[in-house]
Each structure stands twice: as structure tokens, then as C-alpha cells.
């Protein structure tokens, strides 16, 4: 890590409800103590399994022992390594009950990094503590845009692991895919905005580290927020403890400087507002639309950060084509160094960039399972979605819309009549090589029609 020029005088390890003090040593000790208390009270106590083998290569099928001796191993089986996301290795798996697909996320304790002793005599926290804190926060946050935990944290001498809904890839792989439709980018960004809005307005939590590694992509292509290693709870309305970036800690024990709001580095800064997350969200949005290129790239150097942040207008001009004029104008306010200029996160959903009927239809389709009124569902499918299809690319028809029909509506015969219009539109207008993808639904609709005729 490059040696930062700026000197800081406070430790940076976050704990909800904990304010920074002027003494680095005492803060390091008290924060570490509070972290241990929080983790012990919010995570399950699992006994260590004797004689467990050391963690195996990611290329092999399972990171866990083969004797099925823990609750996690008993409930999830057939693990296969898929990808690495941040500090987690992600494995696909099957649940023992129902054979449902899920993911198991594993942290290898060999990768643990501890804070240096000079932070404080009792401050012995490390990356493993942050990992446990992250999972404990995920367990308490229930929302469609937050990563869903299927099985709580388990810890052994070699691993920390938990199970989640099925994950398929990293956000970086998604945004660097040249075939990714811009409409899907808008949809994913809105899902992140929805999740952050929930954190600020309902959970009263500041995420503190909105980066690409904090976003997980599920099997249904939903973008979900994780990465709560540096989350803090509000002590007062819209007032959160501030733990500035410092050269006294390794970069992996701190938020990513390239996504951090400038107020974290202001002298004597003890608290921040939700605007700090808004700034980080803006940098993340720019990274997404720029195809994975960082707007701020400091290599963890504080002096470089101060220079780049002072020139963000010029940096935004370089990606104007990627953002488009409407989004670029909004990002200029979101990335302002003046906190009061930044909009609240919920206002971002109202900007002109997201005012798109096709986008609105896809959002409603993603959430159709939460609609309980059959007439409302029917109207949406036969009218709203049908009208939006001409403005949605054929690729999205078959990568997002048809899978939603399969997931949410195939067991709902009362919706078959309403589905006829969008399905037949796709059948009439798709390329010939995609016709076979609609064969099963065509059969279902025809069979249902014949059955209704026989009844009458």
C-alpha cells in the first residue's frame, strides 16, 4: 500500500453506536472490545470440529469436511466453487430439504490480517472480525434488495462460512459484459438505490463501503447489497459515527478509499450523514456505467485522493458519453464535496434518467410475486408489460422476462389469459432461433384454452 501523506489521529474500526475519541490507543482498545461484545451477542456459537482438514483449493468441489459434522454441512451439500467476491469464495450448493439451489460463502482464516499492535494494546481485531461483523449485520437486515441469508454463520479453526440465496457471478463480470443491455444496467442501479434507501430510512444504518465487492448478483439477475463490514447505526437522526481512513491500518481493514466520501478525511470529523453513502453510491454508479473503470483510483494514497477528488468535474466529463447528459448532471450533484448539495438517495429514483416506461415495467415484473390482487396482476401483464415490449430488446425478453414468467407465473393458471398477449407478441416478433424458447409456454396456453372450452 502506498504510504499516505496525511496523518490521522483516530482508529477506524466501526461499531454501531460508537463515537471516535481523540486517543488512538484508547479508541483502538475500546472499539475492539465493543466489536468482540457485538459479535459474541449477534452470532451463533458453533463448537469447533476436531481434526478438520485444511481448506482445499478453490478448484475442488467443497471447502468443507466430508463427514457432514456441522449444521451447515448437514443442510447444504454438493458444493462447487463458482467465483471469488471480495474476501469470500462463493460455492454453489443444494439444500438437503427440497433440493433448493443456494450458495455457500467461505472465508479462509489463513487470509486473516490483523491490526498492528500500535493501534492499542487490546486492539487485536482483524479481517476475520470484520467478516463476522458483516454476517451478523446481514442477519438483521431483511429486504428484497439486501443479500438474503439462508443459514447463519458457522466458524471453525480454518473457516468462517454462511449460506445465502443462489449467487451466479460478480458485479464486475456483469458490468464488463459487452452484451449487457443498458436497460438492465438502469434496473440494477435502481435496485441498489432501493436497498440503500431502505438502509437509511428504515434500518437507520449507514453502509459505509458501497463498492463493487459489496454488490452480489443472484440467479434471477437481481443486484443485492452485502459487504456490511463497516456499517454503523445512527445514534441520532441522520448522524452516524465517523471512522476516517488512516495509514495506521492496512487497507483491507478499512473502507475502499476510492469510494469514500471526502468528509471522512476532514480534520476532527467525528460524525457523517447519509450523504456520505450517497457520494459512495455516485462513485459506484459511475464505475458501473463506465464499464468497470474507476472514477477515483488512488492506490490507497491519501494525497492522491485529495488531488483526484478536487478534479471530479473533469473526471465526470471524461465519461459523459457513458453516463448520458441527464445522469451526468445528477452525478455532478451527487459527487459534490459540499454535503448539502447532494440529494437524498430516494430522490435519485426520480431523476429523468430513470423515467422510462420500459424500466418501470421490468421493475414491476421483478416484484410481481408481491402483488396479491389478481386483477392488478392481470392488468399489468396484458396492458403495461405488453405495451412496453416494443421498447425492450429481444435479448431481455429471453434473459429476464421469460424467466420471470417461469419463476412466478407457471403455477398461476388464472394468469394464463393475461399472459397470452405478451407471449404471442414475443412469438410474432422474435428471431427464428428464439422461437423454441416459447414452445413450452405456447403448449401451456393452448392446453389451458382447450381445457376451459371443455368445461364450458
LINCOR-V457831 format. One record per residue. SS is DSSP state (@ for helix, = for strand, . for the rest). OMEGA is omega as a letter, one per 40 degrees, with the letter a starting at -180 (NA if undefined). NEAR is the number of other ideal C-beta (glycine too) atoms within 8 Angstrom. Layout:
# LINCOR-V457831
ss/omega/near
SS/OMEGA/NEAR
SS/OMEGA/NEAR
This chain:
# LINCOR-V457831
ss/omega/near
./i/6
./a/7
./a/6
./i/11
./a/6
./i/9
./i/4
./a/10
./i/5
./i/12
./a/15
./a/12
./a/15
./i/12
./a/11
./i/10
./a/7
./i/11
./i/7
./i/12
./a/8
./a/5
./a/6
@/a/11
@/a/9
@/i/9
@/i/13
@/a/15
@/a/12
@/i/10
@/i/15
@/i/16
@/a/9
@/i/10
@/a/13
@/i/10
@/a/8
@/a/12
@/a/12
@/a/8
@/a/6
@/i/8
./a/13
./i/6
./a/5
./a/9
./a/4
./a/7
./a/9
./i/4
./i/4
./i/9
./i/6
./a/5
./a/9
./a/7
./i/4
./a/7
./i/4
./a/7
./a/6
./i/9
./a/14
./i/12
./a/10
./a/5
./i/5
./a/8
./i/6
./i/12
@/i/8
@/a/13
@/i/12
@/a/7
@/a/10
=/a/13
=/i/8
=/a/7
=/i/13
=/a/9
=/a/12
=/a/10
=/i/8
=/i/8
=/a/10
./a/7
./a/7
=/i/9
=/a/11
=/i/14
=/i/14
=/a/11
=/i/14
=/i/10
=/i/12
./i/8
./i/6
./i/4
./a/6
./i/7
=/i/8
=/i/15
=/i/13
=/a/16
=/a/13
=/i/14
=/i/13
=/a/10
@/i/10
@/i/6
@/a/8
./i/8
./a/8
=/i/8
./i/14
./a/7
@/a/5
@/i/5
@/a/12
./a/13
./a/6
./a/8
./a/13
./a/7
./i/13
=/a/11
@/i/12
@/i/10
@/i/12
@/i/13
@/i/12
@/i/13
@/i/13
@/a/13
@/i/14
@/i/13
@/i/11
@/a/13
@/a/11
@/a/7
./a/11
./a/5
./a/9
./a/6
./i/12
=/a/13
./a/10
./i/8
=/i/11
=/i/8
=/a/11
=/a/9
=/i/12
=/a/14
=/i/10
./i/10
./a/5
./a/9
=/i/13
=/a/13
=/i/14
=/a/14
=/a/14
=/i/14
./a/11
./i/10
=/a/13
=/a/7
=/i/8
=/i/11
@/i/12
@/i/8
@/i/9
@/a/11
@/i/13
./i/8
./a/7
./i/4
./a/5
./a/9
./a/9
@/i/6
@/i/13
@/i/11
@/i/12
@/a/12
@/i/12
@/i/12
@/i/11
@/i/12
@/i/12
@/i/15
@/i/13
@/a/11
@/i/13
@/i/14
@/i/11
@/a/12
@/a/15
@/a/16
@/a/7
@/a/7
@/a/8
./a/7
=/i/13
=/a/14
./i/15
./a/11
./a/13
./a/15
./i/13
@/a/11
@/i/10
@/a/12
=/a/14
=/a/12
=/a/13
=/i/11
./i/8
./i/8
./i/10
./i/10
=/a/13
=/a/15
=/i/16
./i/11
./a/13
./a/12
./a/9
./i/12
./i/15
=/i/15
=/i/10
=/i/11
=/i/8
=/a/5
./i/4
./i/8
=/a/8
=/i/14
=/a/14
./i/12
./a/12
./i/11
./a/12
./i/11
./a/9
./i/9
./i/13
./a/8
@/a/9
@/i/7
@/a/13
./i/12
./i/11
./a/10
@/a/14
@/a/12
@/a/12
./i/13
./a/11
@/a/9
@/i/11
@/a/14
@/i/12
./i/7
./i/3
./a/4
./a/11
./a/7
=/i/9
=/i/11
./i/9
./i/11
@/i/12
@/i/16
@/i/16
@/i/15
@/i/14
@/i/15
@/i/15
@/i/12
@/i/14
@/i/14
@/i/12
@/i/14
@/a/13
@/a/12
@/i/11
./i/10
./i/7
./i/9
./a/7
./i/6
./i/14
./a/13
./a/7
./a/11
./i/7
./i/8
./a/12
@/i/13
@/i/9
@/i/10
@/a/14
@/i/10
@/a/8
@/a/12
@/i/10
./a/7
./a/8
@/i/12
@/i/7
@/i/7
@/i/11
@/i/15
@/a/7
@/a/6
./i/14
@/a/10
@/i/5
@/a/8
@/a/12
./a/9
@/a/7
@/a/9
@/i/12
@/i/12
@/i/8
@/a/12
@/i/13
@/i/10
@/a/10
@/a/14
./i/13
./i/9
./i/6
./a/6
@/a/9
@/a/5
@/a/6
./i/14
./i/9
./a/9
@/a/13
@/i/10
@/a/8
@/a/14
@/a/10
@/a/6
./a/11
@/a/5
@/a/9
@/i/11
./a/5
./a/8
@/i/8
@/i/10
@/i/12
@/i/9
@/i/14
@/i/15
@/i/10
@/i/11
@/i/12
@/a/10
./a/9
@/i/12
@/a/5
@/i/5
./a/9
./i/3
./a/6
@/a/7
@/i/6
@/i/8
@/a/12
@/i/11
@/i/10
@/a/14
@/a/14
@/a/13
@/a/8
@/a/10
@/i/14
@/a/11
@/a/9
@/a/13
@/a/11
@/a/5
@/i/6
./a/12
./i/7
@/i/10
@/a/8
@/i/13
@/a/14
@/i/11
@/a/8
@/a/12
@/a/14
@/i/13
@/i/9
@/i/13
@/a/12
@/a/8
@/a/8
@/a/9
./a/11
./i/8
./a/4
./a/8
@/i/6
@/i/6
@/a/12
@/a/11
@/i/8
@/a/11
@/a/14
@/a/10
@/i/10
@/a/13
@/a/13
@/i/8
@/i/10
@/i/14
@/a/10
@/a/6
@/a/6
./i/12
./a/6
@/a/5
@/i/5
@/a/11
@/a/10
@/a/6
@/a/7
@/a/13
@/a/8
@/i/6
@/i/11
@/i/10
@/a/8
@/a/10
@/a/12
@/i/8
@/i/8
@/i/10
@/i/8
@/i/8
@/i/8
@/i/8
@/a/7
@/i/6
@/a/5
./NA/4
